[in-house]
Amino acid sequence: MGLIDKYHVDSKYIIFEITENTYIHNVEAVNRMIQTFHQRGIHISMDDFDSGYSSLNTLKEIIFD
């Protein structure tokens, strides 16, 4: 967030990708982080779906864009 502010980057141009092995261990913490990004207008996408960890049930718990 500090770099976004320092360089005056319009957050609509930023998309973070989260891999499924990142969120599978702590869905609540990942959702809190995503909410913080969403408040700043930053979008979140998922990368590497179905590489071995996720299920559709887990996916519906994550607030991806």
Secondary structure, DSSP 8 states (H G I E B T S, - for coil): -HHHHHTT--GGG-EEEEEHHHHSS-HHHHHHHHHHHHHTT-EEEEESTTSSS--HHHHTTS---
